[in-house]
């Protein structure tokens, strides 16, 4: 988020600085009004083209960042799913072991049943 704010501030500063420099240079030049207006028009078109290029570059960077974020998200989701599956399998094994132990504990031992009752 911070990079986008910094780039936006840079872009605005670039445009404002370019316009200020162009206007001040043209106003200080010893030319007629018609020539000055023509130069202002040409500089405005040039700055508009540069701004368009900067916007296109920013858009391309944003698209690349979105693709990278989606890729990282997919990788993280896959790792998380694998880990959950592993934990589920371990839980099943532990549960089966406990059921077996509980079943063994609930069954009477054969040696106790086979013994004759002593009187």
N, C-alpha and C positions, 0 to 999 in steps of 0.2 A: 504494500500500500504506500509506503514511504517513497519508493522509487518512482511511482507514478506521480506523486505530488511534486517531487523534485524535478521530474522531467517536464511537468506542466508549467512549473515556475520558470524553468529554463526556456521553454518555448515562448512563453509570454514575454520574458525579458529579451529574448532574441528578436522577436517581432517589434516590440516597442523601441528597442535600441536601434534596430535597422531603420525604422521609420524616422526616428528622431535624427539620426545621422544623415539620412538622405535629405530630409527637409532642410536641415540647417546648412548642409553643403550647397543645396540649390539656392537657398535664400541669400547666401553669402557670395554666390557666383555673379560676376559682372555680365549678365545676359539680359536680353529683352524678356518681357513677360511671357510671350508666346513660346520662346525657347525654354523658359523655366517650366511652364506648364507641361510642355512635351516631355521634358526630362522627369518631372514628377510623375507623370502618367507611366512612363517607361519603368521607373524605379518601383512604382506601386505594383505593376504587373510582375516584375522580377521578384519582389518580396512575396507576392501572392503565390508564385510558383514555388519559392523556397519553403513557404509555410505549408503548402500542399505536400511537398516531399517529406517534410518533418512529420506531418500528420500520418502519412502513409507508413513511414518508418515506425512510428509509435504504434500504429495499428498492427503492423507485422510483429513487433515485439510482444504486444499483448496477446496475439494469437499464439505465438510460440510459447509464451508463459502458460497460457491456458492448456495447451496440448501437453506440456511438461507436467503441469499439476494433475491433469487427468491420468497421465501415465503413472505418476507416483501414487495417486489414489488407488488405481487398479492393482498395482503391485502390493500396496499395503493391505488392500481388501483380500487379495489372494493369500498373503502370508497369515493374515488374521484367520481366514477360513481354515487353512491348513492346521494352524495351532489349535483352533477350536475342535477340529476333527480328531487331532491327536489326544487332546484332553478328554474328549468323549470316549475314545477307545480305552484310554487308561481307566476312566471311571467305570466302564463296563467290566473290565478285567477285575478291578478291585471289588466291584459289586458281586461278580460271580464267585470270587474267592470267599467273600464274606458269607454268601448264601451256602456255599459248600461247607464252610466251617460251622455255620449255624445248623445246617442239616445234620452234620456229623455229631454235633453236641446234643441234638434233640433225640437221636436214635439211641435206644438203650444198648449198652455194650453186650455183645454176644456172650462173653465170659460170665457175666452176672446172671443171665437167664439160664445158662446151661448148668450152673452149680445146683446140686441138690440142696434142699433146705435142711439145715442142721437143726435137730431138735434137742 
